[in-house]
Amino acid sequence: MIRTLTIALACIFAASSVLAQNGPGNGRGEGFRGGRGPGNAQGMGHPAGQHGQDDRHNEDHEVFQYLLQNHDKITRTVKELPDGVETLTESDVPLIAAKIKEHVQWMEYRIENTNPIRMRDPLFAELFKHTDKIKIVRNEIADGVKVTETSDDPSVVKLIQAHAKVVSGFVERGFAEAMKNHAVPSDKPVKNHEASHPVITAHGEVVRLADAAMQPRRGTKLVIDVTRGGDPAELNTALEKVAKYVNLYAGGGAEPADAQIAVVFHGDATLAVLNPDAYAKAFGTKDNPNINLLQQLHEAKVELYVCGQTLISKGSSPEDVVVFVETAVSALTAVVNLQADGYAYVPLGN
């Protein structure tokens, strides 16, 4: 029995999504041992745990692309066993059958030498952690490959069976399935992402994505340029977005990231920062619907500025502004100064 894993039709998707170790290169060799690859190719492998494209990557990629393009000419059957699966992958087109055999042979080499691929896919990443617990018998037939994959570890059996289903998905749907990530099987019920308001309550809800790319970074500085207006009797929707930014850095990632956030109000958003009496006088409302959220932002240490030039041009004055918002000489000077201090510019217009 060969200790390895059939990755038939499942393993190489695109260069941008493959993290592979160095594997077999061009040259001469014998079999799978001693750093040598299948057929007439000598491996140039790296120790387990290191990742990067290898000398065989382009060839594997081309073979997999070819199989995806011709997926409708491939047939596959899967029989689940108590300790794994039995699969048969074949084609009555000789060239496709040969490509199936080539692909499986080289994927065996990768598993034998722990050269992982498609590591951005959670299922494949987990599968490559347990190759020492997988037992495989591979038999080439005239039109393809028959494989039995088993394990004594119940959790690895679930991985094997899940992988077999994904491979069948590649055969059935081709590129449409290859574009997906695939979940690791678990006994725990799947939970939907839960919304939260880690800092600003009742506004700007976020969901925590601890494993997502581009996590919030510590020390981030943002200047949010708010010019959006709206119904004066309702909350300015730009403030809801600012609240979301605050909550995002506080609880949207793997861990809280301290961020310095400044908001500059001008244009149609200028009068959103008036005190309740001045706002009611300007718009004929009972009060200012923005006050509570503005105060929460202030208490969250968000810097709040309003353009003095626009404020006066609209018939108000710095004395009319709520006490925790500062009047700047202009929106221009505020934005330029903050950008000079390293703040990234984020516009929130209409």
SVG drawing of the C-alpha trace seen along z (x, -y; Angstrom):
<svg xmlns="http://www.w3.org/2000/svg" viewBox="-40 -84 59 86">
<polyline fill="none" stroke="black" stroke-width="0.4" points="0.0,0.0 1.3,-3.4 1.0,-6.1 -0.2,-9.0 -3.4,-10.7 -5.2,-10.8 -5.7,-14.4 -7.2,-13.5 -8.7,-16.6 -8.5,-18.5 -5.1,-19.9 -3.8,-22.6 -6.1,-25.5 -4.1,-28.7 -0.7,-30.1 -2.2,-32.7 -3.9,-30.2 -1.2,-27.5 1.4,-27.4 3.6,-24.5 6.9,-23.2 9.7,-22.4 9.0,-19.1 10.1,-17.1 12.0,-18.9 13.3,-18.1 16.0,-15.5 16.2,-11.8 15.2,-9.7 13.6,-6.5 10.3,-6.3 9.3,-8.3 12.2,-7.8 15.4,-9.8 13.9,-13.1 13.0,-11.7 9.7,-12.2 7.6,-9.9 9.0,-8.6 12.0,-10.4 12.1,-13.4 14.3,-14.2 12.8,-16.1 14.3,-19.2 12.2,-19.1 12.4,-21.3 11.9,-20.0 8.3,-19.7 6.6,-22.8 8.2,-25.2 6.0,-26.5 6.5,-27.9 6.2,-27.0 8.4,-24.2 9.9,-23.1 6.8,-20.9 4.2,-23.6 3.6,-24.9 3.2,-21.4 0.8,-20.4 -1.2,-23.6 -1.5,-22.9 -2.6,-19.4 -5.3,-20.4 -6.5,-23.2 -6.8,-20.7 -8.8,-18.3 -11.1,-21.1 -11.7,-22.2 -12.6,-18.6 -14.5,-17.7 -17.6,-16.7 -15.6,-13.9 -14.6,-12.4 -16.7,-10.0 -16.2,-9.3 -17.8,-7.1 -17.3,-7.2 -18.1,-4.5 -17.9,-5.4 -16.3,-2.8 -16.4,-2.7 -12.8,-3.8 -12.6,-5.9 -13.5,-5.8 -13.1,-3.8 -13.0,-6.0 -12.8,-5.4 -11.9,-8.3 -11.7,-7.6 -12.3,-8.8 -12.9,-7.1 -10.7,-9.7 -7.2,-8.3 -5.4,-11.7 -7.7,-12.7 -7.2,-9.3 -3.5,-9.8 -3.7,-13.2 -5.7,-11.8 -3.0,-9.2 -0.3,-11.8 -2.1,-14.1 -2.7,-11.4 0.9,-10.2 2.4,-13.6 -0.1,-14.3 1.1,-11.1 4.6,-12.4 3.6,-15.7 1.9,-13.8 4.8,-11.4 7.2,-14.3 4.8,-16.6 4.7,-19.3 1.3,-20.8 -0.8,-22.6 -4.0,-24.6 -3.3,-25.7 -5.8,-28.6 -8.6,-26.1 -9.3,-25.1 -10.1,-21.5 -6.9,-20.9 -4.8,-22.7 -6.2,-20.4 -5.8,-17.3 -2.1,-17.9 -1.7,-18.0 -2.6,-14.4 -1.0,-12.6 0.9,-10.2 -2.5,-8.8 -3.8,-8.1 -3.3,-4.8 -3.9,-4.5 -3.9,-1.7 -3.7,-3.1 -4.4,-1.0 -4.1,-2.3 -6.6,-0.9 -6.9,-1.3 -9.1,-4.4 -8.0,-6.0 -7.3,-5.3 -8.9,-3.3 -8.0,-4.3 -8.8,-3.1 -8.2,-5.7 -8.5,-4.7 -7.4,-5.8 -7.6,-4.5 -8.4,-8.0 -12.1,-8.8 -11.5,-12.5 -9.2,-11.8 -11.8,-9.5 -14.2,-12.5 -11.5,-14.5 -10.9,-11.8 -14.7,-11.5 -15.1,-15.3 -12.2,-15.5 -13.7,-12.8 -16.9,-14.8 -15.0,-17.9 -13.1,-16.0 -16.5,-14.8 -17.6,-18.4 -14.6,-19.3 -15.6,-16.5 -19.2,-17.6 -18.8,-21.4 -15.3,-22.1 -14.0,-25.6 -17.1,-26.7 -16.2,-24.3 -12.5,-25.0 -13.2,-28.6 -14.6,-27.7 -13.1,-27.2 -14.2,-24.1 -15.0,-23.8 -13.3,-21.3 -16.0,-18.8 -16.9,-19.2 -19.3,-17.7 -20.1,-21.2 -23.1,-22.9 -22.3,-25.6 -22.8,-29.1 -23.8,-32.1 -21.7,-35.1 -23.1,-37.1 -23.4,-40.8 -21.9,-42.9 -21.4,-46.5 -18.1,-46.3 -17.7,-50.1 -20.6,-52.1 -23.8,-50.5 -26.8,-50.2 -24.9,-51.6 -22.4,-50.3 -22.8,-46.6 -19.9,-44.3 -19.2,-40.6 -15.9,-39.2 -13.8,-37.6 -10.8,-36.3 -9.4,-34.2 -10.0,-36.7 -7.3,-38.5 -6.4,-42.1 -6.9,-42.3 -7.3,-45.7 -3.8,-47.0 -2.7,-48.5 -1.8,-52.2 -4.0,-52.9 -5.0,-56.5 -8.1,-57.5 -9.5,-60.9 -13.1,-60.5 -14.3,-63.4 -18.1,-63.7 -20.1,-65.8 -23.3,-63.6 -26.6,-65.3 -30.0,-63.9 -33.4,-64.3 -32.7,-66.7 -35.3,-64.8 -33.3,-61.6 -29.8,-60.4 -27.2,-61.3 -26.3,-58.0 -22.7,-58.9 -22.5,-58.8 -23.7,-55.2 -20.8,-54.4 -18.3,-56.1 -19.6,-54.0 -19.1,-50.9 -15.4,-51.9 -14.9,-52.3 -16.5,-48.9 -14.6,-47.3 -11.2,-48.1 -12.4,-47.3 -13.9,-43.9 -14.1,-43.0 -10.8,-41.1 -8.8,-38.5 -8.0,-41.0 -8.7,-44.7 -6.6,-47.1 -6.1,-50.6 -7.0,-53.1 -7.0,-56.9 -10.0,-58.2 -10.8,-61.8 -14.0,-63.1 -14.3,-66.3 -17.8,-67.7 -18.5,-70.1 -20.7,-70.5 -24.2,-69.1 -23.1,-67.5 -22.0,-70.8 -25.0,-71.5 -25.3,-67.9 -23.0,-69.0 -25.1,-71.9 -26.2,-71.8 -29.9,-70.8 -31.2,-74.4 -29.3,-75.7 -30.2,-72.6 -33.9,-72.9 -33.9,-76.5 -32.1,-75.8 -34.4,-72.9 -37.6,-73.3 -37.1,-70.0 -37.5,-69.2 -33.8,-68.4 -30.7,-67.1 -31.1,-63.4 -27.3,-63.1 -26.4,-64.2 -26.4,-60.8 -24.2,-59.1 -21.9,-62.1 -21.4,-61.8 -20.7,-58.1 -18.1,-58.8 -16.5,-61.5 -16.4,-59.2 -14.8,-56.5 -12.0,-59.1 -12.9,-60.0 -11.7,-63.5 -14.6,-65.6 -14.1,-68.7 -16.4,-71.0 -15.5,-73.4 -15.7,-76.9 -16.0,-78.5 -19.0,-76.4 -20.5,-76.8 -20.6,-80.5 -21.7,-80.5 -24.8,-78.5 -25.7,-81.2 -24.4,-79.5 -21.3,-80.1 -18.8,-78.2 -20.9,-79.0 -23.8,-76.9 -21.6,-73.8 -22.1,-71.0 -19.4,-71.3 -17.4,-68.2 -16.9,-69.1 -14.1,-71.5 -14.4,-74.2 -11.5,-74.1 -10.5,-77.1 -11.7,-75.0 -12.3,-71.4 -9.3,-71.8 -6.9,-72.7 -8.2,-70.0 -7.9,-67.3 -4.5,-68.4 -3.1,-68.7 -4.3,-65.3 -3.0,-63.7 0.4,-65.3 0.2,-63.6 -0.2,-60.2 -4.0,-59.8 -5.4,-57.9 -8.2,-59.7 -11.7,-58.2 -14.5,-60.2 -18.2,-59.8 -20.2,-61.9 -23.6,-61.6"/>
</svg>
